[in-house]
Amino acid sequence: MKRRVKPTPVTRFFSTQFLNFISTLFLLVICTFLSARPVFAQQILKPDELCSNNLQAMVSFADAVLEAAARETLSIGSEDALTCSLVSSLTSIHDVLQIAIKGVRD
């Protein structure tokens, strides 16, 4: 029959601290894992590039007034992503140009 050794106060203190440390570390790892979202690099097209097969690529305009007009026509703010799929929903450049011309006049 084995004799059980009674833990000393120092042993109990360090075992409790170690368990607290491991528990905190475990929770930190779990929270990090749960909050991590996959990050994908967003392709930004140059003004002379076409959307072709990448509808999630971001469109850039050489002219800031034209970009602002396109955003206004699409009803999106300057902080929103201007993707190929959004720009492809523009059915008429006429509306965009009218807004751009009005912006230049103002």
Summary of the structure (lengths in Angstrom):
residues: 106
radius of gyration: 29.3
end to end distance: 95.3
largest distance: 97.3
contacts: 206
relative contact order: 0.10
helix: 52%
strand: 3%
